[in-house]
């Protein structure tokens, strides 16, 4: 890449468990030789997504090209974490051809896009596009709202009060900032569900926003890269519930890491997880599990009652075999009760 060309950056955002990491893994495989740098943001202390991506073994995205930011939401730590990371990539003699930023499921994309307009960045990097990934079945089931009917009833009773769920606001902010929306897990939807979902989304976004269906995050790099939106110059059209605020806090969400006993079989843990998720209203759960008498690491990722699990690689000789999970939910999670239920 010429030193006079701006490096394009793609921001990939979306609600918890929508499939952002799967999308990026597939992107790495279909980037047509472009050297990618990945900035992965975790909400929680256990870097699950970064570890999964580091195991992809693709030559155009080596382990040193993957940077994990695990000190909090990326949109709240722009000055402390994100900008120094971007600068370190720009200072490298072998600059990347394209930068991919995966936000946590709880991040607002607009403050992050605004950071690309900072003087030390905007002359060297441009936001090629903001891609919002939607969990199709979750959208159909209304899982981004805690209790839509109760919220609507309260709003009707007092029009002077704003009773929007924080999940609804977050979802709308991610839609409003998007240049492309990926309706993921479309293989789990009926055709009429897809048509209805697409029609509803179209009423919520700008006409210029592209809407693409996907299963398992399988979208080619030719589609995701090269949008050319220059989003940092287009912020006024990307409305946010937080435009009038100087910052936003994550007091609406709790996250913690808990150790769990190594199960004899994966199914032993999955059954327990489903019960705990239902009892405590957990939004997202993910982590690595050491199954007894198995040499491979088990990856567990769940949103709502849907849980995926698979073996990704052998346990390394220099790492501790330990079963740990990140638990994420709305404020008020009973950490003690959840941890106790998972550990017994």
N, C-alpha and C positions, 0 to 999 in steps of 0.2 A: 504494500500500500504506500502511495506517495505521502510524504510528510505534510503535504499541503491539503490532503483530503481529510474531511472529518470522518471519525470512526462512527459507524452507525451503532445504535444501542436499541435493543428491544426489551421493553418492560412486560413481563408476564405476571399477571395478577389473577385473582379469582378466589372464590370462597373456599373454605376448608374442605379438603378432600376432592376438589373438582377434577384433579388430574394434571396439575401443572408439571410435576416431576416427570410423569410419563410423557407429556408433550415435549419436554426438553430432551429426554433420552432419545426420543425419535428424531428430534431436530438435529442432535449431534450426528446421528447416522445418515442424515439426508442433507447435510450442509454443503455438499459438493466441494469438499476440500478446504473450505474456509476455516481459518483458525479462530476458534471461539474462546472467549473468556466468560466464565460464569460467576455471577455474584449471587449467592444463595442466602436468603434471610430466614432465620428460624424464630418462631415465637415460642420460646422455651429453651431449655439448656441442652437438649440432646439433639445433635445435628444429624437427623435421620436423612433428610433429603440430600444433603451434601455427600454423605457416606454412600448413598445409593448411586449417585452420579459418578463418584470417584471410581466406582467399580465397573464402569462401562467399558474401559479399556480401549477407547477410540483414540487414534493417533492425532486427530485434529482437535482434541480437547484433553490434554494430559492433566495429571493431578495438580500440577502447579498452576494450571489455568483456572482452577476452581477455588473461589474464595468464599468462606462461610462467615456470615455476620450473625452471631448468636447473642448479641448483647441487648436485644430488644427490637421493637418494631423499627424497620428501616426508615419509615417516614417520620419517626420521632427522633432518630439519631443521625440525621443527614450530615450535620457538621462534624460530629465526632467519629462516625464510622464510614458512611458512604462516600463522602467526598475524598477523604484520604485514600480509600480503596481505588477509586477512579484514578486519582493522581498517580498511584503506584503503578497502575496498568499503563498509563501514558508515559511514565518514565522508563519503561522497559525498552531495551534495544529491539526486541522482537514484539512489537505491538500486535495486538489481536486484530483480525479483520472485522470482527463483530463482537459486541458485548451483549450478553444476555443477563438480565436482572430478574430473578424470581423472588417476588415479595412473599412474605408470610400471608396466610389466609386472612389475617386480621388487619392488614396494612391498607391505608388509603393511597391510591396511586398518584393523585395530583401533587401532593407535596414533593414526592420523589421526582416527578417530571419537572417541577419548578426548579429543583436543584441543578438540573442540566443547563439552566439558564444562567448559572453563576459565571462571572467573567472568566475564571480560571478553567472552566469546563467548556463553555459554549463555543469557543473558538476551535476546539479540537474534537468534540463529540456532538452528535445530534441524535435525538430520539426518533429512530426510524418508525416506531409504532408502539402503541400500547395494546397488548393482547389480553383480553379478559376471558378466562376459562369458566364455563358454567357446568355444573353437575346437572345433567338433564333430568334424571329421576328425582333429585332433590328439589329442583325448581318445580317440577310437576306436583310434588308432595308439599310444597311450601315450607321446606325445612330451614329457610333462611330467616323465618319469623318464628318467635317463641310461641305465640298464641294469636294468630291473625284475627280471629273472631272477637276475642276479648279486647284487643287493641281497637278494632273498628267500633265496638260498642262504646268504649270510653270516649273516643273521638266524637261520636255522634251526641253523647250526653253533654259534652263541654267543648264547643268549637274553639274556645280560647286557649285550650291546652294542646300541646303537641305530644302525642303518645306513641310516636313512631318507635318501633323496635330498633335497637342499635344494629341488629343484624340486617334489617330492611334498609337502614340508612347506608350501611357499609356496602350492601349489594348495589344500591342505586349509584353510589359514588364510583364503584368499579365499572358499572355500565356506562355512566356518563363520561368517563375518561377514555373509553375504548376507541381504538381505530378498527379493531377486528374482534369479534366475539366468537369463541369456539363453543358450540353446543356439544359437550363431550358426553360419552356414555350413551350415545344415541341408539346403540344396539339394544339397550335395555328399555327403549320406548316403543310404543306402538306408533304406526304412521299418523294416526289422528292426534296423538300426543305431541308428536314432532311438529305437525302443522299448527296446532294451537299454541305451542310454546314459541315457535318462530313468529307467529302473528303477534303475540303479546309483547315479545321483546322488541319487535319493530316499532311498536307504539311508544316505547320508552327511550329510544336512542335516535341519534341524528340519522337522516337518510343516507349519509355517506359511509356509515359504519358497515363493514362487511360482516356477514353472518355465515359461519361455516359449520357443518356437522362433522363430528368425529367419533370414533370408537377407540378406546385405549390410547388417546392422545396421538393417533397416527395422522399427522399432518406434515406434509413435505416442507423442508426448508425453503423451497422455491415459493411457497405460499406465505410462510411466516416472515421471511426476510425480504427486505426490499420494498416495504410499504411506502416509504418516503414521506411520512407524515410531518416530520419536523415538529413534533408535538410540543416542544418547549416554546415555540412561537405561536401556539394556538390555545393557550390556557384559558382565555376568556370564554371560549365556547364549551369548555368542559366543566360543567356546573358541579358543585359539591355542597353537601349539607354543612361543611365546615369552612366555607369561604370566608365567613366573617370572624372566624376564630384564629388566633395566632398560632395555636397548636392544638393537638387533640391528645387525649389520654386514653388508656386502655382499661379504665376502671370498670368498664362494662364486661370485661373478660378476665378469667383466671386461667393460669397455666402452671402445672407443676410436673415434676418427674418422680416416678416411683419405681422402686425395684420390685420384681415379682419372682416367685419361685420358678425354677426351670421345670417345665411340664414334661410328662412322659410322652405325650403326643400333642401335636398342635391343637387338635379338637378339644382337648381338656381345657386349654386356655380360652379358646374362642367362645365356648359355651358360657364360661364365667364372664367374659367381656360383654357379651350381649346382655346378660342379666344386669350387670353393673351400669352399662350405658343406659338401659331403659329406666332403671331405678333412679338415676341421678341426672338424667337429661344431658349427658355428655355430648358435646358437638363433634369432637375429633379425638382420636386416639391413635398413636403410632409409636413404633419403636422396634428394637431388635430383641429376639428371643433365642436363648440357648436351650434347644430341646435335648433332653437326656439321650445319650448314646448316639447323637447325630453330630457329624463333623462340620455340617454346614450351618450358617447363620440364617435364622428365620426372620423375615421382614413382616411386620404386621401394620396394616394401615386401615383405619375405619372411619367412616362418617355416618352418623346416625347409627342405625342397626346393621348397616352393610359393612362387612369386614372382609378385606382381602389379605391373604397371607401366602408367602412363597419363600423358598430358599434362594438366596442371591449369590452366596459365595462361601468358601471354606473359612472357618475361623482362623485368624492368623496366629502364629506361635507367640508373637509379642503383644497380643491384646488379651485382656481379661474376658473370659466367657461369662457374660453377665446378662440377665434378662431385665431390660429397663423399658419403660413406656413413658411417653409424654401424654398428658391428659389436658385437654382444652375445653372450656365451657364458659357459659355466661357467669357473671359475678355471683358469688355465693356458693360455689362448688364446695362440698364437704370433703376436703382433702383427706382428713383422718379416716372418715368412713369408707371412702373409695379405696384408699391404700390398704386399709384393713381387709376389705372384701377381696381385693386382688391378691393379697399376701397369704390369706388363710386357705 
